[in-house]
């Protein structure tokens, strides 16, 4: 499920949809795309709002498309599983504060902070 969160979301939507046919995905649903503009915009905001320390540990931002309209946001960080959890939470909180809620054509549900290898360190709701 972690590798294809989009398939899980699609299954949930089909499970609660009234009268909809259930069609399990025939292939991976999750689509990942890096967005370097989000990284630079977050760093600029952090610099202007006293969050430089947290933003210094933020790396690549990836939009994880979970279907047609839903997505999660992943922020790779320099943190590891040994990092004090409060530091990781501070990065997540700063990013979520910056995230203005304007999800464009879709809905961002979760912010996931990872280590450099992609292992999940923290999750924060954006929806």
Contact map, one row per residue, 1 for C-alpha under 8 A:
1111101100000000000000000000000000000000000000000000000000000000000000000000000000000000000000000000000000000000000000000000000
1111100000000000000000000000000000000000000000000000000000000000000000000000000000000000000000000000000000000000000000000000000
1111100000000000000000000000010000000000000000000000000000000000000000000000000000000000000000000000000000000000000000000000000
1111111100000000000000000001110000000000000000000000000000000000000000000000000000000000000000000000000000000000000000000000000
1111111110000000000000000000110000000000000000000000000000000000010000000000000000000000000000000000000000000000000000000000000
0001111111000000000000000001111000000000000000000000000000000000111000000000000000000000000000000000000000000000000000000000000
1001111111100000000000011001110000000000000000000000000000000000010000000000000000000000000000000000000000000000000000000000000
1001111111110000000000000000000000000000000000000000000000000000000000000000000000000000000000000000000000000000000000000000000
0000111111111000000000000000000000000000000000000000000000000000011000000000000000000000000000000000000000000000000000000000000
0000011111111100000000010000000000000000000000000000000000000000011000000000000000000000000000000000000000000000000000000000000
0000001111111110000001010000000000000000000000000000000000000000000000000000000000000000000000000000000000000000000000000000000
0000000111111111000000000000000000000000000000000000000000000000000000000000000000000000000000000000000000000000000000000000000
0000000011111111100000000000000000000000000000000000000000000000000000000000000000000000000000000000000000000000000000000000000
0000000001111111100111100000000000000000000000000000000000000000000000000000000000000000000000000000000000000000000000000000000
0000000000111111100001000000000000000000000000000000000000000000000000000000000000000000000000000000000000000000000000000000000
0000000000011111110000000000000000000000000000000000000000000000000000000000000000000000000000000000000000000000000000000000000
0000000000001111111100000000000000000000000000000000000000000000000000000000000000000000000000000000000000000000000000000000000
0000000000000001111100000000000000000000000000000000000000000000000000000000000000000000000000000000000000000000000000000000000
0000000000000000111110000000000000000000000000000000000000000000000000000000000000000000000000000000000000000000000000000000000
0000000000000100111111000000000000000000000000000000000000000000000000000000000000000000000000000000000000000000000000000000000
0000000000000100001111100000000000000000000000000000000000000000000000000000000000000000000000000000000000000000000000000000000
0000000000100110000111110000000000000000000000000000000000000000000000000000000000000000000000000000000000000000000000000000000
0000000000000100000011111000000000000000000000000000000000000000000000000000000000000000000000000000000000000000000000000000000
0000001001100000000001111100000000000000000000000000000000000000000000000000000000000000000000000000000000000000000000000000000
0000001000000000000000111111100000000000000000000000000000000000000000000000000000000000000000000000000000000000000000000000000
0000000000000000000000011111000000000000000000000000000000000000000000000000000000000000000000000000000000000000000000000000000
0000000000000000000000001111100000000000000000000000000000000000000000000000000000000000000000000000000000000000000000000000000
0001011000000000000000001111110000000000000000000000000000000000000000000000000000000000000000000000000000000000000000000000000
0001111000000000000000001011111000000000000000000000000000000000011000000000000000000000000000000000000000000000000000000000000
0011111000000000000000000001111100000000000000000000000000000001111000000000000000000000000000000000000000000000000000000000000
0000010000000000000000000000111110000000000000000000000000000001110000000000000000000000000000000000000000000000000000000000000
0000000000000000000000000000011111000000000000000000000000000111100000000000000000000000000000000000000000000000000000000000000
0000000000000000000000000000001111100000000000000000000000000111100000000000000000000000000000000000000000000000000000000000000
0000000000000000000000000000000111110000000000000000000000011110000000000000000000000000000000000000000000000000000000000000000
0000000000000000000000000000000011111110000000000000000000011110000000000000000000000000000000000000000000000000000000000000000
0000000000000000000000000000000001111111000000000000000000011000000000000000000000000000000000000000000000000000000000000000000
0000000000000000000000000000000000111111100000000000000000000000000000000000000000000000000000000000000000000000000000000000000
0000000000000000000000000000000000111111110000000000000000001000000000000000000000000000000000000000000000000000000000000000000
0000000000000000000000000000000000111111111000000000000001111000000000000000000000000000000000000000000000000000000000000000000
0000000000000000000000000000000000011111111100000000000000000000000000000000000000000000000000000000000000000000000000000000000
0000000000000000000000000000000000001111111110000000000000000000000000000000000000000000000000000000000000000000000000000000000
0000000000000000000000000000000000000111111111000000001000000000000000000000000000000000000000100100000000000000000000000000000
0000000000000000000000000000000000000011111111100001001100000000000000000000000000000000000000000000000000000000000000000000000
0000000000000000000000000000000000000001111111110000000000000000000000000000000000000000000000000000000000000000000000000000000
0000000000000000000000000000000000000000111111111000000000000000000000000000000000000000000000000100000000000000000000000000000
0000000000000000000000000000000000000000011111111111011000000000000000000000000000000000000001000100000000000000000000000000000
0000000000000000000000000000000000000000001111111111001000000000000000000000000000000000000000000000000000000000000000000000000
0000000000000000000000000000000000000000000111111110000000000000000000000000000000000000000000000000000000000000000000000000000
0000000000000000000000000000000000000000000011111111000000000000000000000000000000000000000000000000000000000000000000000000000
0000000000000000000000000000000000000000000001111111100000000000000000000000000000000000000000000000000000000000000000000000000
0000000000000000000000000000000000000000000001111111111000000000000000000000000000000000000001000000000000000000000000000000000
0000000000000000000000000000000000000000001001101111111100000000000000000000000000000000000000000000000000000000000000000000000
0000000000000000000000000000000000000000000000000111111110000000000000000000000000000000000000000000000000000000000000000000000
0000000000000000000000000000000000000000000001000011111111000000000000000000000000000010011001000000000000000000000000000000000
0000000000000000000000000000000000000000011001100011111111000000000000000000000000000000001000000000000000000000000000000000000
0000000000000000000000000000000000000000001000000001111111000000000000000000000000000000000000000000000000000000000000000000000
0000000000000000000000000000000000000000000000000000111111100000000000000000111000000000001000000000000000000000000000000000000
0000000000000000000000000000000000000010000000000000011111110000000000000011110000000000001000000000000000000000000000000000000
0000000000000000000000000000000000000010000000000000000011111000000000000011110000000000000000000000000000000000000000000000000
0000000000000000000000000000000001110010000000000000000001111100000000000011100000000000000000000000000000000000000000000000000
0000000000000000000000000000000001110110000000000000000000111110000000001111000000000000000000000000000000000000000000000000000
0000000000000000000000000000000111100000000000000000000000011111000000001110000000000000000000000000000000000000000000000000000
0000000000000000000000000000000111100000000000000000000000001111100000111100000000000000000000000000000000000000000000000000000
0000000000000000000000000000011110000000000000000000000000000111110000111100000000000000000000000000000000000000000000000000000
0000010000000000000000000000011110000000000000000000000000000011111111110000000000000000000000000000000000000000000000000000000
0000111011000000000000000000111000000000000000000000000000000001111111110000000000000000000000000000000000000000000000000000000
0000010011000000000000000000110000000000000000000000000000000000111111100000000000000000000000000000000000000000000000000000000
0000000000000000000000000000000000000000000000000000000000000000111111000000000000000000000000000000000001000000000000000000000
0000000000000000000000000000000000000000000000000000000000000000111111100000000000000000000000000000000011100000000000000000000
0000000000000000000000000000000000000000000000000000000000000000111111110000000000000000000000000000000001111000000000000000000
0000000000000000000000000000000000000000000000000000000000000011111011111000000000000000000000000000000001111100000000000000000
0000000000000000000000000000000000000000000000000000000000000011110001111100000000000000000000000000000000011111000000000000000
0000000000000000000000000000000000000000000000000000000000001111000000111110000000000000000000000000000000011111000000000000000
0000000000000000000000000000000000000000000000000000000000001111000000011111000000000000000000000000000000000011110000000000000
0000000000000000000000000000000000000000000000000000000001111100000000001111100000000000000000000000000000000011110000000000000
0000000000000000000000000000000000000000000000000000000001111000000000000111110000000000000000000000000000000000111101000000000
0000000000000000000000000000000000000000000000000000000011110000000000000011111000000000000000000000000000000000111100000000000
0000000000000000000000000000000000000000000000000000000011100000000000000001111100000000000000000000000000000000001100000000000
0000000000000000000000000000000000000000000000000000000010000000000000000000111111100001000000000000000000000000011100000000000
0000000000000000000000000000000000000000000000000000000000000000000000000000011111100000000000000000000000000000001100001000000
0000000000000000000000000000000000000000000000000000000000000000000000000000001111100000000000000000000000000000001000001000000
0000000000000000000000000000000000000000000000000000000000000000000000000000001111110000000000000000000000000000000000000000000
0000000000000000000000000000000000000000000000000000000000000000000000000000001111111011000000000000000000000000000000000000000
0000000000000000000000000000000000000000000000000000000000000000000000000000000001111111000000000000000000000000000000000000000
0000000000000000000000000000000000000000000000000000000000000000000000000000000000111111100000000000000000000000000000000000000
0000000000000000000000000000000000000000000000000000000000000000000000000000000000011111110000000000000000000000000000000000000
0000000000000000000000000000000000000000000000000000010000000000000000000000000000111111111000000000000000000000000000000000000
0000000000000000000000000000000000000000000000000000000000000000000000000000001000111111111100000000000000000000100000001100000
0000000000000000000000000000000000000000000000000000000000000000000000000000000000001111111110000000000000000000000000000100000
0000000000000000000000000000000000000000000000000000010000000000000000000000000000000111111111000000000000000000000000000000000
0000000000000000000000000000000000000000000000000000011011000000000000000000000000000011111111100000000000000000000000000000000
0000000000000000000000000000000000000000000000000000000000000000000000000000000000000001111111110000000000000011100000000111000
0000000000000000000000000000000000000000000000000000000000000000000000000000000000000000111111111000000000000000000000000001000
0000000000000000000000000000000000000000000001000010010000000000000000000000000000000000011111111100000000000000000000000000000
0000000000000000000000000000000000000000010000000000000000000000000000000000000000000000001111111110000000000000000000000000000
0000000000000000000000000000000000000000000000000000000000000000000000000000000000000000000111111111000000000010000000000001010
0000000000000000000000000000000000000000000000000000000000000000000000000000000000000000000011111111000000000000000000000000000
0000000000000000000000000000000000000000010011000000000000000000000000000000000000000000000001111111000000000000000000000000000
0000000000000000000000000000000000000000000000000000000000000000000000000000000000000000000000111111110000000000000000000000000
0000000000000000000000000000000000000000000000000000000000000000000000000000000000000000000000011111110000000000000000000000000
0000000000000000000000000000000000000000000000000000000000000000000000000000000000000000000000000011111000000000000000000000011
0000000000000000000000000000000000000000000000000000000000000000000000000000000000000000000000000011111100000000000000000000000
0000000000000000000000000000000000000000000000000000000000000000000000000000000000000000000000000000111111110000000000000000000
0000000000000000000000000000000000000000000000000000000000000000000000000000000000000000000000000000011111100000000000000000000
0000000000000000000000000000000000000000000000000000000000000000000010000000000000000000000000000000001111100000000000000000000
0000000000000000000000000000000000000000000000000000000000000000000111100000000000000000000000000000001111110000000000000000000
0000000000000000000000000000000000000000000000000000000000000000000011100000000000000000000000000000001111111000000000000000001
0000000000000000000000000000000000000000000000000000000000000000000001111000000000000000000000000000001001111100000000000000011
0000000000000000000000000000000000000000000000000000000000000000000001111000000000000000000000000000000000111110000000000000111
0000000000000000000000000000000000000000000000000000000000000000000000111000000000000000000000000000000000011111000000000011111
0000000000000000000000000000000000000000000000000000000000000000000000011110000000000000000100010000000000001111100000000011110
0000000000000000000000000000000000000000000000000000000000000000000000011110000000000000000100000000000000000111110000011111000
0000000000000000000000000000000000000000000000000000000000000000000000000111100000000001000100000000000000000011111000011110000
0000000000000000000000000000000000000000000000000000000000000000000000000111101000000000000000000000000000000001111111111100000
0000000000000000000000000000000000000000000000000000000000000000000000000001111110000000000000000000000000000000111111111000000
0000000000000000000000000000000000000000000000000000000000000000000000000001111100000000000000000000000000000000011111100000000
0000000000000000000000000000000000000000000000000000000000000000000000000000000000000000000000000000000000000000011111100000000
0000000000000000000000000000000000000000000000000000000000000000000000000001000000000000000000000000000000000000011111110000000
0000000000000000000000000000000000000000000000000000000000000000000000000000000000000000000000000000000000000000011111111000000
0000000000000000000000000000000000000000000000000000000000000000000000000000000000000000000000000000000000000001111001111110000
0000000000000000000000000000000000000000000000000000000000000000000000000000000110000001000000000000000000000001111000111110000
0000000000000000000000000000000000000000000000000000000000000000000000000000000000000001100100000000000000000001110000011111000
0000000000000000000000000000000000000000000000000000000000000000000000000000000000000000000100000000000000000111100000011111100
0000000000000000000000000000000000000000000000000000000000000000000000000000000000000000000110010000000000000111000000000111110
0000000000000000000000000000000000000000000000000000000000000000000000000000000000000000000000000000000000001110000000000011111
0000000000000000000000000000000000000000000000000000000000000000000000000000000000000000000000010000100000011110000000000001111
0000000000000000000000000000000000000000000000000000000000000000000000000000000000000000000000000000100000111100000000000000111
